[in-house]
Amino acid sequence: MGDRRRKDPASLEPVMMRESDILERFRVTGGGKFRLADIDPGDVCRLDVEKEGAKEALAAGVARLRDLQERLYAQGRWSVLIILQALDAAGKDGTIEHVMSGINPQGCEVTSFKQPSATELRHDFLWRGTRALPERGRIGIFNRSYYEEVLVARVHRSALDQELLPPALVTGRIWKERFESIRDFERHLARNGVAILKFFLHISKEEQRRRLLARIEEPSKHWKFSASDLAERDYWDDYMRAYEKAIRHTATKAAPWHVVPADHKWFAHLFVAAAIVEKIRSLDPRYPEVGEDRLADMEQARRRLLHEGEGRRTRRHRRKEAEGISPSRQRAG
């Protein structure tokens, strides 16, 4: 794959053949020894794909996802929960836009979790996530999630104080207890037909600097810039430690983490699309089978509709005859 010329869709097949290996490489199912430093944010697994080639590969992945989503929606048994976590400018919004661009919006809902409201702060930390869970047959995307309560709340003690917990419960074990609650919650979801995919878009500090600078220097990106993004950058190392611990303690086979190298947007988009396709395909969603009674009803409906069509043509023919216009003369005209 060293040829730098534009590749046609057929030459992208080697990329497709390696998908399972690439997904497995960055999937964390038991995080006991997980180290974030072991994953290079700039890694693209030696894939040599130009911009147009990446677009074609992503379009192929989106097409597969569209077909699987239609089956998932029609079957109405499983639901899929996709959790996207990342630091600022890592590409969560862009990933949602590009990966989910071709699916039926009726079967997908995006929920963005920003700073908790006063009402949310009066409930347990999983409450607002529970309210946004996808229905059966649907895909739910959490842009940030309940994981903020073991990330932001861990880095900024003031965020934890706002949750109004009884002081006796805020002990040195609170983070382990929250990890345990998350594992139990996600295990409960998996037992009830919710397939869970968790992604951490892993961006380097230098790439974040470039993207934040672009938001300042490019007028079309001004709306994306927030001074708080720069303030949070000062806590980079704290966030890296918090993410590492969260992934280490909540990665399970039922709800694995995918730590996605995200310095190259095209690679992150391809990876997320491939992981979602792989997961939904493993659920084997199928269109519901139609029973004999239903088939008989459909045949009766078909005959009625055909009969209505014949009757309409007959009435039109008679009307034209009454007006003195023969069908042959009309065609000739």
Sequence and secondary structure as in RCSB ss.txt:
>XXXX:A:sequence
MGDRRRKDPASLEPVMMRESDILERFRVTGGGKFRLADIDPGDVCRLDVEKEGAKEALAAGVARLRDLQERLYAQ
GRWSVLIILQALDAAGKDGTIEHVMSGINPQGCEVTSFKQPSATELRHDFLWRGTRALPERGRIGIFNRSYYEEV
LVARVHRSALDQELLPPALVTGRIWKERFESIRDFERHLARNGVAILKFFLHISKEEQRRRLLARIEEPSKHWKF
SASDLAERDYWDDYMRAYEKAIRHTATKAAPWHVVPADHKWFAHLFVAAAIVEKIRSLDPRYPEVGEDRLADMEQ
ARRRLLHEGEGRRTRRHRRKEAEGISPSRQRAG
>XXXX:A:secstr
    S   GGGGHHHHHTHHHHHHHTEES  TT  GGGS TT  TT    HHHHHHHHHHHHHHHHHHHHHHHHH
 S EEEEEEEE TTSSHHHHHHHHTTTS GGGEEEEE  S  HHHHTS TTHHHHHT   TT EEEEES GGGGG
THHHH HHHHHTT   GGG STTHHHHHHHHHHHHHHHHHHTTEEEEEEEEE  HHHHHHHHHHHHH GGGGGG 
 HHHHHHHTTHHHHHHHHHHHHHHH  SSS EEEEE SSHHHHHHHHHHHHHHHHHHH        HHHHHHHHH
HHHHHHHHHHHHHHHHHHHHHHTT  HHHHHH 
